[in-house]
């Protein structure tokens, strides 16, 4: 091989080492070129909980299919907090409590996605046990390593772990400059000319646990998987 010429050549080696990036004995779903916000994510991985199995897909499809973006936004806040008061939920979403309850909470409750536990609070129901456990994103770049890091930082809005991946030749050329990666929590993958991919720096877990974008991304991935979106390939353990 005369050197890696395209980002596509990075793809196959990196996909082959995904089992090294996810938790041991863990099923996962993977896709490439997934739209997220105003960007396209090169590789996205969603690790699946132990409770996940295909038999549950039909039941959840009827629950998640009718959700609008607005309904997803309401559901995400309850999903992220687990249990939340109407007052706090209204404050989080900048909406009055009456509209919130009549237009969204009653709708989600009828679907069985949330339950009203007191006159003033709601909590998520058991479907949450089937949502992705973690999201991992990987940005591929041939040359512009600084741009890759900027994109990885952006991905922290919705991913639990973020990686950047480069050809080994480029990594060797800018090895000193790339030391900054170690202080960001971003992981680093290097691909040699022979197609061998190696994790040089493991990504750290992102601590922004209650980020809206992360909750929404997990809900969108769950809906994709439930509706059998063929962009995703499921690797079951």
N, C-alpha and C positions, 0 to 999 in steps of 0.2 A: 504494500500500500504506500502511495506517495504522499500520504498525509490526509487528514480529514478535510474535505472540501466543502461539505454542506452540513447544516444542523441535522438534517435527516439521518446522516451517518452516525450521529451521536445517539439517536433514538433507540435503536435495537439493543446496543450494549447496556444502556441505562435501564431499559425495561427488564433486562435479564437479571439485574441485581435488586429489583424491588423487594424480594423476600428478605434481603439484608436490611432494608430500611424500615419495614413494618415490624410489629411485635411478633415474637416467635409463635408459631402455630396459629397464625391469624389469617382469616379469609379477608380478601380485599377486592375493591373494584378500581379499575384504572381506565383513564381516557387520555386522549391527547387533543391539543388545540381546543380547549374548552373556554368559551366566553365567560368572563367574570368581571363585573362592573364594565369599564370601558376598555378592557384589555383581553388578550387571548393568553391563556396559561398553557405552556408547552406540554407539561405532564401533570395530571392531578390524580392523586391516589386517595381513596377513602377506605380506611380499615373498617371492617364490619364486626359488630358485636357477636358474642357467642350465641345469642338468641336468634341471630339472622338465619332464615331458611326460606327457600322459594315458595313453600306452601302458604306463607303469609301474604304473598304479593297480591293475590286476587282481592282479599279482604281490604287491604289498605289502598288499593287502586281507587275504589269507589269513594274513599274518604278524602284522598289527597287531590284527585283529578279536578274537582270544581273550585279549588282555591285560587283566588285572584292574588295579585301582588299585595294589595292592601290587607287581605286576610292573612297572608303569609307573614306580613310585618307584625300583626297582632300576635299570631301564633308563635313567632320567633321569640318575642319577649317572654311569653309564658314558658316556652321551651327552655330558654336560657336560664331563667330564674327558678323554674320548677313550680313554684307557687308565688303568686303576686297579688297584691290588692288592686281593686279597680282604680283607686286613687293614684297609686304609683304607676300603674299601666297607662292611665290617661295622661299622666305627666310625662312619661317616657315617649309617648306617641303624639303629644300635642293635640289631643282630641278631648272633647267633653265626655264625661262619664255616661251620660244618657245615650249619646250616639254610639259610643263604644259598645255598650251592652246590647242595644237594640239591633245594630247593624252587623256587629262582628262576633261578640261573645256568644250570643244566642245561637248564631249560625254554627260556630265552632263546637258549641256544646251539643247541638242536634246531630252533628257529625260524629260525636263521641271522641273528639280530639282533645277537648278540655272538659273539666267538670267544675261545677260551682260548689265549693266546700263550705263557704259561709255566705252571708248576705253581701259581703264586701270583698271576697277573694275567690280566685280561680287557681286551679292547678292542672298540670299536664296529665294525660292519662297514659296507659301502659304502652301505647304505640311508640313512645320515646325509647323503649328498650331496643327497638330495631333501627334506630338512627345511627349514622356513622360514628364510630368512636373517635377517630382522628382524621384530619385532612392533611395531606402532605403535598406540597407543590414543588415542581422542579423547573427552573428556567435554563434553557440551553443557549449557549452563545459560542460563536467561533472566535470572535475578536474583541468585541466591546464588553470587557469584563466589568467595567464600572456601571454600565447600563444594566447588566445582569443583576448586580447587587442592588441597584435602585429598584428594579422590578421585584426582586425578592423581598425587599423591605415593604413594598406595596402589598405583596402577597400575605404579609403577616396580619393584615386586616382580617383575613378569613381562614388562614391555614395554621394548624398547630405546629407544624414543622415546615421549614422552607429550605430548599437547596438551590445551588447554582451548579452548572456543569459545563466544563470546557475541555477542548482537546489538550492532551498533555504538553504538546509543543507550546501552546499559548500559556499554559500554567507555568511551565519552566521559565518562560521569558519574563513573566511578571510576578514571579514567586514572592519577591520581597514586598511588592506593593500589595499583594493579596493577603498579607498578614492581618490586615484590618478586618478581614472576615471573621477571625477568631473572636473578636470582641462584639460581634453583632448577633450571635446565636444562629447565623446562617450556616448551613452545611455546604460542603464542597465535594463534588464528584469530578474525577478526571478520567478521560477516555484516551487510551493509547492508540497509536496507529494500527495496532494489530486487533483492535476492537475490544480490548479488555478494559472494563470500567472498574474503578476503585474509589471507595469512599475515603477521601483524605481527611475531612473534618465532618464529624457527625453534627447534625442540627440539634439545637437545644429546643426544649418545649417552650412554645410561646406562652407568655404569662397573661396575655390579654383575654381572659376567659369569658368576659361578658360583652365582647364586641358584637354589635348588631350584624355586621357583615359575616362573621363566622357562623352565627346561628342560622342566618338566611342561607348561606352556602350549604350547610348540612341538611337543611330542609329541602333545598332544591335537589341535592344529590339523592336524598331518600326518595323524593317524588320521581326523579329520573329512573331510579332502580325499580321502584314499584310499578311504574308504567312501562317497564321493559324497554327503555331508551337504548337503542343499539349502539350509541356512542360509547357506552360503558362495557367493559369486559370484566366479568366477575371471576375471580380466582378463589375457589372454595378450598379450605383446608380439609 
